[in-house]
Amino acid sequence: MKNTTIIDIAKKLKISPSTVSRALNDHPDIKKETKDLIKNTAKTLNYFPNPIARSLKNKRSNVIGVIVPEIKHDFFSSAISGIEEVAYHSGYIILVCQSNESYEREVVNTKALMQQRVAGLIVSISQNTKNGDHFKNLINMGTPLVFFDRACSDISANKVVIDDKKSAFNAVNFLIQKGHKQIAHLSGPKVLKICEQRLKGYKEALKEANIPVNNKLIRFAGLHESDGYSSMDELIKENIIPDSVFAVNDPVAIGAFQRIKEAGLKIPDDIAIVGFSNNKITSLVQPSITTVDQPSFEMGKKAAGILIEMIENEETRKNKKTLVLETKLIVRNST
């Protein structure tokens, strides 16, 4: 079905397309009666403005592209809500893509969003992203870009993050203060900076307490429930039973939680668990899981605010900044 255009409205009313265009844009030279007639006709004919054509004319779109690893992850869905909140009140809409933790898909998403002539991008990279060449191309084209949570370390760009090392240190130090010494760390991919920083925080907490780092208690995998399950399964099958677990994120903690329960071990009596992100499910399982609360909604809001400022004021693009938000440990029954 053919989309209605300004020319169709003009033909219907037997007036010029330029008059229709100016009326739809509330030009002061067009009489109110004429504006009302044109707008009502446009509504009757199901006319919708062409955002691409408009962006070509105005040299700026009102669409913001967002790329996240997973929409189903509570952390990212909450961050998207924060982005949308700020975008809506600033007159922008968002177009969301998920990479499904795939670098290749992330590259495709980036290209697709640019073809839609988005005004700028807000991105949290996939767990498999090793270089940011596709993002460098955006910056070279003058497209505003803001990273949140997971950022490309090889790119100079605005970022909204937390202090992953400090947050991990505090979580592990809490376990140590509770008397735990055999603390396993279920980490994520080695190439992902947030995983690297959380591992550093884990090791620093142990060293400060004069507890030797036991590499057998450190397991590298992905960031999903299945990865937490398989890492915990490895430890149990190797008869390495820690007195506590610090997981790189909540999905991994949930996977470990399931395997511990299947093994007939009690939480927290036999093994305590601490997660990271404060996903909703951590408060719903029994026992509820202690976790690091990341301000995901606020992170999304801050990222959107910075991006919109960059879109509307080119001068703000020159100085790159990293905004670090605070986290807190939510203590629950798993510890």
N, C-alpha and C positions, 0 to 999 in steps of 0.2 A: 504494500500500500504506500502510495506516494505521500511524503510529508508535506504539510501545508507550508507555503513560503509567504514572504512579504508580498511578492508579486501576485500570488493568488488572492490575497486580501485586497490589494490595489485594484485588480480586475473586477472583483465582486462589487466594490464600492465606486468603481470608475473614477479613481483618483490616482495620483502618482505614487510609486513605491517609496520615494523619499519622504512624502507626507506621512505614509504609514509608519515608516521607520522612526521618524521624529516623534510621532504621537505615542508609539510604544515605549519610547525612551523619555516621555514626559517633557518634550521640548517646550519652552515657554511661548514660542511663537505660534503654537497650535492651540486653537480655541478648545475650551473644555468640552463643548458639545461634540466636536469632531473627535477628540481623544476618546470620549466615552463610546461613540459609535464604532470607532476602529477597534477598541479593546473588546467590545462586546462581540464584534464580528470575528475577531481573532479567537475568542473563546469558543464561539459557535463552530468555527472551522477546525478546532483542536490544534491551533497553532502553538508551537513551542520554539523558543529561540534556539538557534544553532550555536552551541558553546564554542565550537572550533572556529566558525566564521567570526564570532564576536571576539574571540581571543586574537585572531589575526588583525582585526581592526584596532582593538585596544592595546595590542601587544602584551596583554596579560589575561590569564584565565582566572576564574574563581574556584578552580578545582585543585585540591592538594592531594598528592599521591602518598600512600602509606604502604610500606612493605614490612611485614612481620614474619617470623618463622612459622607461627601457628596461631590461628584465631581461637582454637579450642582451649588453649592454655589460659587459665584465669588471669595471669599476669598481663598477657598481651591484650586480651579482650578488655580488661580494665584500662589499660593504657590507651587503647583505641577510643574508649568512651571519653577519656580526658581530652584527647586530640579533637574529637568531634564537638565537645562542649565549647572549646575555645573557637574552633573554626566556625561553628554555627553563629555565634554571637559577633563574629567579625565579618560575616557575609560570605563565608567560604563553605564548600561542601568537600567531603573526602571520598577518595576512591581507594579501597583497600585490596591489597594482594597478599597472598601468603606464599612463602618460598617452600614450605614443607621441609625445612632444614636442608634444602638443596641449593648449592651454589649456582648450578646451571639454570634452575628455575628462577632464582633471584635475578640473574642477568636478563632472562627473558622478560620478567616482570618490569624491570627497570626500563627496558626498551619500549615495552608496550605502554607504560605510563607516559613516557616522553612523546610517543606518537599521539597520545591524547592531549598533548600540549598542557600538561599540568603546570601550575605556577611554581611548584616546588615539591620536594620530597622529604618525608620523615621515615627513617629506616632503622630497623634493628636487624643486623645481619644473621645469616644462617650459621649453623655450627660448622659447616664445611667451607666457609668463605676464607680463602687464604690470601687473596689480594683484592684490591679495590679499583682495578682499572676501569670497570664499568661506571663507577662513581666519579672517578677522576675525569672521565669524559663529560659528565654532567657539569662538574665544576668549571671545566674549560669552556663549556657552552654558556656559562653564566647562570645556570640553574641553581637556585638556593637549595641547600641540603643540610639537614640536621639528623644526627644519629642519636638514638636513645638506647640505654641499657647495653646493647652489644654494638661496638663501633669498630671500624677498620683502623687499626693502629698505624697504617702507612698513609693515612690521608689527613691533611689539615682541614678540619671542619668543626662546626659547632656541635657540641655533644652534651647530652643530659644523662648523667650516670649516677651510680652510688660508689662508695669506697668498698669494693668487693673484698680486698685484703683485710681491711679493718673489721668489716662485718663478719667475715669468717673467723678472724682471730677472736672476736668477742664470743661467738657461738661456741668455739672449741674451748676457750678459757672457762666458759660457764660449765661445760662438762667436766673439766679438770677440777674446778672448785667443788663439784658434786662428788668428787672422789674417783672419777674415771681415769684410767691410765692406758688401757688398750683401746684406743679410739681409731676406728676405721674411717677412712675417707673415700666415699664413692664419688669420684670425679667425673668430669665430662671430657670432651675432646681436648687433646693437648694444644691444638692450634688456636683454640678460642680463648681470648684474653681474660674473660670473666672467670673461666675455669682455672686458668693459670694463676690469677690473683687470689682466688679462693683457696687454692692449694698452698700458696705462699702463706696466707693467713693461718691456715691449719698448722703448717710446719713451724711458723714463728711462735704460736701459742704453746706447742709442745716443747720447743727449745727453751722458751722462757721459764717453763715449769721443770726443766731438766729431765724431760721425758724423751728418750731416744726415738728418732723417727724410724719406724719399721716399715720399709717399703712393701712388705707383704700385706700390710693393712691398707695400702693405697691401690685402688682399682680404677682404671680408665675405661670409659665406655661412652655412650651417648647421653642424651638428656631426657629420655622417656621412661615410663614406668617399667617397660621390659628391660631396660638397661640396669635399673636398680635391682630388679629381680635377679637378673643373670649375674650381676656382680656379687650380690649376697649369696647366691647359690654357689658360686666359685669358692667363696670363703668357707661356707659350711662343708662343702665336699672335700676341701683341703684340711678340714678339721681346725680351721683358724676361726675361733669364736671370739670376737671382740666384746668388750663390756659396753661399748656404745658405738654409734654410727653418726658421722656428720656427712649428710648428702649435699651434693652440689646444687640441687634444686628440689622442690617438693615432689614432682613426678617421680624422680629417682628415689626419694624417701618413701613414697607410697609403694613402689615396687619392692624395696627392701623390707618394708613393713609386712607385706604379703608373704614373702619368703620366710621371714622370721616366724611368723604365725604358723605357717605350714610345717616348720621344723619342730613345732611344739615348744618353742621358747617363749618366755613371757616378756612383755614390754611394760614397764621399764626394768622389772626385777632382774632379768637375765641380760637384756640388751636395751639401752636407752637410744632414742633416735632424735636427731635434730635435722630439720629440713631448711629450705631457703626459698623465699618468695611470698609466703603466707597465702597459698591457694586456699580457696574455700573448703576443699575436701579435708584439709588438715585439721579443721575444727569439728568435722562431722564423724570421722572414724573414731573407733574406741580401742585403745585410749587415744585421745586427741594428741596431735603431734606439735611439739615445740618447733618453732620456725623463725627465721629472720624475716621481718616484715619490710618489703620494698614498697615505697610509696608509688605504685604503678600509675594510679589515676593522676596524681600530681606530676609524675614524670611526663605523661602524655600532654598534660596542660602546658607545662613549661616548654616542651619541645615545639608544640604548636605556636605558642606565643613568640618564641624566638624566630621560627620560620616565617610567620606572618610579618614580623618586623623586618626581616630580610627582604621579603617580597615587596613590601611597600616603601622601603627606604634602602636604596642600593648602597648608601654609605655604610650601613651597619654590616655589610657583607665582608668588609675589609678586615675587621678584627675578630678572629676566631676565639671562642671561649668554651671552657668546659665547666658546666654547672654540676656540682656534686650535691646530691640530696642525702639527707640523713636516713638511717635505718634504725630499727629497734628489734630486740629479741622478744618474741611472744612466747612466754613459758607456759607449757601445757603438761598434760599427764604423761607423755612419752618419756619425760625425764624426771 
